[in-house]
Every structure is written in structure tokens, then in C-alpha cells.
């Protein structure tokens, strides 16, 4: 029996090897084409592996497969993937279809979406994936640098935690804020993109021309940046964890001349007839030779700064319910000492289809940020002379007469050094009573050690929507949300922190910002034959409340206690209704913006496009009779590539001409620009010195102007969209010309009025340019 089993096993093995030998690897050939002919460079890959090939100039390919069960995947840029099982076939020809998502990419516009092919305004889109998400920055704004033509982002400081300046197509205003309107998931936010986690972003649209932005009317004169965050999909739960750690250092420092080299330069100039070398310059170089030069730039910087980012997301759901949740932590050190930012961000989002006619959803985000910033600017470091040491050593203590600790310029005032002109016997002369760096201020490293400044921000942003499909094509949507931000900040300076005689001082400021927004829109979409019509009507109302607390105290009995209750002197805010320094609590009146809007978009045969919108805004920042403003726009487009006589030009995929005109506005002025402000004031009564009585008066430095109204910008835009070679090469060219009229300008006033300035609608600003 054992021999029989062994024989059977041998026969089975022999049969298997024979069958395997009779099933050799075979070659599959074919041609990959599209509607216009062969597709060169298409990828042909065995599914589940990295084994594959590409098609030649005639679209032909040949690939060896391991078995008849192989599945081939055909793909090419701009086309949808095609999977083909091999089976017994030895020749497989495939026709690829253009990916509809490439040709008809959807772009978010004001209060809706639109196919990119049907845009008639100037809108740029950035997808929230790829290098944009992976950039090692703590603020999304920084990641946008260099991404879009016409979008200028510049750093006003090298510190982390400070939002860069954003400008869309230049600066349109002088005194009023020129920052663009930033909208996150339909909600306008005043604190920019700092609260958004980069990994949550699905897309960013920049509405650059007035026709695109006019639907947001009142605050859109400086452009609109719209951020759309990711949503869940009907699928199994997907988990994502991403962590990165990086280091950074100063790329290049300023070229600063040392005291020794500066003396050599002065001596050379004197030798060729220039001015005589000053004794203070000789003294500085002599001190530097004795103790060595100080690299003050390096003293203010970290050798290496670190950045850490950790992100976690989970998304999924079913057909009737989708969810998305994320959390992120960021810690970014500035290259300068005493500069860092930490962020914690959360977001949860859910969309629910209650029935065929009703859908519901919410989107809530929360963030916490703590920022530490130095009290002195980096310029204080590189303008400090190199002869000055950070700390006194034995030599400088003896030379200056007993100074210890941190060194400063005044310690070296009125010194005598053996740097004068030698006598006839070679004995050194003396430079007497010279002051190489006559400054009473402490050196910048000392100021850093004796000061602190930090701020926190607690933010919450959320909205809930209900969408009702009334009849086919007719939809009503109401969206109601809130934006709450609490931002305390604190500073403390030790006694004598900056110079001798300065008292210990501390400040505490807090800002409570509460914004409520309700948006209600009715949309109608009609497709009939070659006609497409989209209509939008809406009503929005926004209520903003701001409260501020400011405390300023000095005269602390000890620098070991930094809480303000230990201060002995408090300074009261006495001007600008608390906008200046001082102690006080301030409650501003609610700012209300009420708007009605409408838009119509029409296309015929997907070739001839026209769109028009209008918005009426009413702002409580202005007085009665000046609160309302209309913001109309109109735009048109011609998709030449869709014309029958262009169909034989196969290498042109897209050719579209666009033109637009629109009016946008700006109301970014102070609360008290149009109304008189009363504050606490004293009145004198009687003869001589009289007696003082408390009362109220207009103590603001701003003279009210009840006639100011909206700043408005008229803009013309023409553009062309062009793509060739199956959308592999794309070109967008825009030319624009805008004039901002009735500028909100902070104008000086005559001093006898008792005020320093007032707001006025005066002057114009022109911006023009070409974008590629």
C-alpha cells in the first residue's frame, strides 16, 4: 500500500509538470485608440502588479502575460481607465474615452457650482491634494504662495503664527482693508485661512474678476477666496494617518561689516583724502580685538527650528448618510527665538438624505492656537554693533568699571582707549571720552530674557443646512451657522527690561467675536433640448458682535508675580473709544449686513454662454440714506471649439473666449466712522482753576462723517481658455482693468476741530494687468 501511494503521488507530480510545460507564457498584442485615432504613450499594465508597457507612436503595444486569468489595465492622461480580461485572446484592441471629469470639472461659485467649461468669469481652482497638502507650513495661506496668477501673498514678518498679507489683483483701497473675502464652506470668516487644516481642503477657488465676485457684493471688491472642505462618500470606513517632522534654519543672513573691518574701511578713505577716522570707531575696533566679534544675527536665531504635523481622518457612510471627521496637531518653531505656534484642529461633517425630497447636514470645526512672539524685532539684532558682547566677561567688567550681566552700549560710554595717534617715540595716543555705541537701550538678547508675549485663540465655526427638492429642477436651501472666536493675549516686561528706569508693565487683551449668519436660496435648473437655464434667488442676513477687554498695569512690586492683580498703577483708555492702549471694557454695537441676490445663467448648445447677477446690500456701518448699494454684473462666453467647423481640428480640445463686467464693494471701515462717539470726560466750571465735573464728550480722534458710503470697484475682464493635445497643454490668459471709486480714505483734518482725521469717499485707484 505505501508503494502504491508513492507511485500515485509521483504520477500526479509528473502530470502537473507536463501540463505546466505545455502552458507557456504568451504575448498579447493590440492597438490603443480614441475617437481621433491611435493614442501614443498609453500605459498597459498587468492588474495587481507593476509589470507593463506603453504604446508606441502608432498606439501599438505587446506584453507577455503569465496566464489566461490575467487582467490588463489600459490608461492615459485625460482618459478613463479600461480593464480587459485576457482569457484566450492574443489580440486586444481598446478604445479609450475622454474622462468627463477632466473636460467638465466642477468649480465652486457663489452660492452654487458650475461646470468649468461653462465659466464666463475669471476663476482659478486649486485642488486640495498633492504638493499643496504636503507643504511643511503651519498656515494654509503660506502654501498658496506662487500657486495662482494674480494672487499675491507676502510675508509682513518672518515670524510663524502671523498670517501673511493676501492681495487679489493688487491693492484696491488705501485706508480701508484690501484683504479678499474668505469663505469656508459658504461661511465668511474674518481670520483668514489659519483655522483650516490643509488635509481637510477639497478645493480652493479664487474669484478674481468682479463678475464672479459680484454675487458677494459688499465685501468682494478685493476678490473672494472660497474654500470647500472634504465630505464623506458612500463607502466602507476609510482611515488615514499622516505624520511628518522637519527642521529648518536660516537660509541666508544679512551681510554685516564688523567693527574691525569698518575701521579698515575708514582708514583707507582717510588715506585717499576722505574724512578723518573718528575716535569712537577706533575704540570699537580695539574692544573687538580684545574680546572678539559678536555675531548678533546668530544670537537672535535658533540653529535649527522644528516643525511637526500629525493628521488623522476617518470617512465613509452609506448611500443615505455620509460622514467625515478629522483631527490635526501642528507645532511650528520660528527660526527666531521666542517664536512658535501650536495648533489643534477638529472637524466633523455629515450629510443625510432624509428622503427623495429632503436632505440635511452639518459641518462643525473647532481649533485652538497658541502663539509666542518676541517683543523685539529681528532688526534690533543685526543693527547692534559687533564689538558689543552679549554678557560681560572679566575683561569688560574691569574695563567698564564693574558692570556685570548683560552688556549694553551705555556701559561703554565716555571710555578712554589707547587708540589715538602715536607720538614721535612710538607711544600710543589716547582717545578720551568716546562712546562707540551711545544707546541707553539694553541689548536685544537681554530684552528677550526679560519680556514675554503670547496669544491664544479658541475658534468654533459651524453651520446646519436643510435642502428641499420642491419639484423637478426647483430646490430650496436654508443654511444657518455661527462663527465664535475668543482671543486673549498677554505681555509682560520686567523692570528695566528695555532700559534703566522703565517700570515693570503688563497688558492683557481679549476679543470675543460672535457672528451669526442665515442664508436662504432658491434655485431652478432647466434643460430643454439645446437650452440650459440656471436661476438663483436668495436672501441673507448676518449679525456680528464684538466685545473687547483691555487691561494695562505697571509698578509690580516683584517680577516674580506676573498677574495683573499685583500691579499698583492702571492706565485708563482715554482715546479712540478704547482702540488705544489702556484699561477698559468695550462693547461695540451689532454690525448687521442684510442682502438680497439673484443670478441667471444661460447656455445654448453648450457653445454660447451668458450670465448676469445682481446683489443689494444694506450695512449698519453707515447712516440712513447711505446704507444701500447695488452690485450688478454680466458676463458672456463663446466655446469656439464646440462649433461644427472646428471639429476637424483634432489637436485643439478647448478654445473659449470670455468677457465680463461687474461692480463690487467695500465697507471695511471702523465702527465709529459715521457716528459721533461719547466717552468719559471732565468739564471745568467756575473762575480760576475752577472745579472739575465728570461727564461725557466725543473724545475720539476721528471726526464722524455721516455721509460716507460704500467704496465701489468697476472691473472689466476679457479672457481666453485654450488646451491642446488631449488637454495635456492648457493655457488661460486674462486681461483686466478696474477702477475703485469713492475710496474710503482716512483723511487728515484741521487741528482746530479737535480731531486728527475723518473718513471720506474721495479719490480713485486703478488696477490693470495681464495674467497667464
Order of alpha helices (4+ residues) and beta strands (2+ residues): alpha-beta-beta-beta-beta-beta-beta-beta-beta-alpha-beta-beta-beta-alpha-alpha-beta-beta-beta-beta-beta-alpha-beta-beta-alpha-alpha-alpha-beta-beta-beta-beta-alpha-alpha-beta-beta-alpha-beta-beta-beta-beta-beta-beta-beta-beta-beta-beta-beta-beta-beta-beta-beta-beta-beta-beta
